[in-house]
Amino acid sequence: MEKLFTAAKWLKIRDMEYAGYVILEAQIRSDGSVVLGRETESYPDASRNLLARALGQQARLKPNSTGTHLEPKAEIFVVFFSPSVDGRLALVFGRQSDDLNPGASQRATCLFTTFY
């Protein structure tokens, strides 16, 4: 995950203990909303997939122009942190996939954190 964040953002989240995560395929609509596809990875199991879908559906990304009428592809990440005295925290972030230049450096957009 570290490579997806700026150094400042990574410092804020790197020491937080997480309980699991779900990565979802998505397509970005012209208005920034996303259409979620399949789960590509669920750790430690699939028990949080439905919750991840509900949270991930709220994601909004600014699409980079692909020069076509196709909706750009993206990945939505939902990270579930271990419960604390403050409650259960989830971090939702995403990045646009770059099929034309897969080696390009990409930064994630920290979309939101929420208690669930």
C-alpha positions in Angstrom: 0.0 0.0 0.0 2.8 2.4 0.7 3.6 3.1 -2.9 0.0 4.3 -3.4 0.3 7.2 -1.0 2.3 10.4 -0.6 4.8 10.1 2.3 2.7 12.4 4.5 -0.4 10.3 4.1 1.4 7.1 4.6 2.9 8.3 7.9 -0.6 8.8 9.2 -1.9 5.3 8.4 1.2 3.0 8.4 1.1 2.2 12.1 -2.6 1.5 12.3 -3.4 -2.2 12.7 -5.8 -3.4 10.1 -8.1 -6.4 10.4 -8.7 -6.9 6.7 -9.3 -5.4 3.3 -11.2 -5.8 0.0 -10.0 -4.7 -3.4 -12.7 -4.2 -6.1 -12.6 -3.6 -9.8 -14.5 -0.5 -10.9 -15.2 1.7 -13.8 -15.3 5.5 -13.5 -18.3 7.3 -14.9 -18.0 10.8 -16.3 -19.6 12.3 -13.2 -16.9 10.6 -11.0 -19.1 7.9 -9.5 -18.0 4.3 -9.9 -19.6 1.1 -11.0 -18.2 -1.7 -9.0 -17.1 -5.0 -10.6 -15.8 -8.1 -9.0 -13.8 -8.4 -5.8 -10.2 -9.2 -6.9 -8.8 -9.8 -3.4 -10.3 -10.2 0.1 -8.2 -10.6 3.2 -8.4 -12.6 5.4 -11.6 -13.9 3.9 -14.8 -12.8 2.0 -16.8 -12.0 5.1 -16.5 -8.2 4.6 -17.2 -8.2 0.8 -20.8 -6.9 1.1 -19.8 -4.1 3.5 -16.9 -3.2 1.3 -19.3 -2.9 -1.7 -21.6 -0.6 0.3 -18.7 1.6 1.3 -16.9 1.4 -2.1 -20.1 2.4 -4.0 -19.8 5.8 -2.3 -16.4 6.5 -3.9 -16.0 9.3 -6.3 -12.9 9.6 -8.5 -11.9 12.3 -11.0 -11.4 10.3 -14.3 -8.3 11.0 -16.4 -9.2 11.2 -20.0 -8.4 8.1 -21.9 -9.2 9.6 -25.3 -12.0 7.2 -25.9 -15.6 6.9 -25.0 -14.9 4.0 -22.8 -15.2 4.5 -19.0 -11.8 4.4 -17.4 -11.0 1.4 -15.2 -10.1 1.8 -11.5 -9.5 -0.1 -8.4 -11.3 0.7 -5.1 -9.6 -0.4 -1.9 -11.5 -0.7 1.4 -9.3 -1.2 4.5 -10.9 -2.3 7.7 -8.9 -1.3 10.8 -9.0 -3.2 14.0 -11.6 -2.0 16.5 -10.5 0.7 18.9 -12.1 2.7 21.7 -13.3 5.1 19.0 -15.1 2.3 17.1 -14.5 0.5 13.8 -12.8 2.6 11.2 -12.6 1.9 7.5 -10.5 3.7 4.9 -11.8 3.9 1.3 -9.4 4.9 -1.5 -9.0 4.3 -5.2 -6.8 4.7 -8.2 -7.4 4.8 -11.9 -5.9 1.8 -13.7 -3.6 2.7 -16.5 -3.8 -0.1 -19.0 -1.9 1.9 -21.6 1.1 2.5 -19.3 1.1 -0.1 -16.6 4.5 0.9 -15.3 3.5 4.5 -14.6 3.7 5.8 -11.1 0.2 6.1 -9.7 -1.0 7.8 -6.5 -4.2 6.8 -4.7 -7.0 9.2 -3.9 -7.9 9.0 -0.3 -11.6 9.1 -0.6 -12.9 9.0 2.9 -12.7 7.3 6.3 -15.9 6.2 8.0 -17.0 4.4 11.1 -19.1 1.3 10.6 
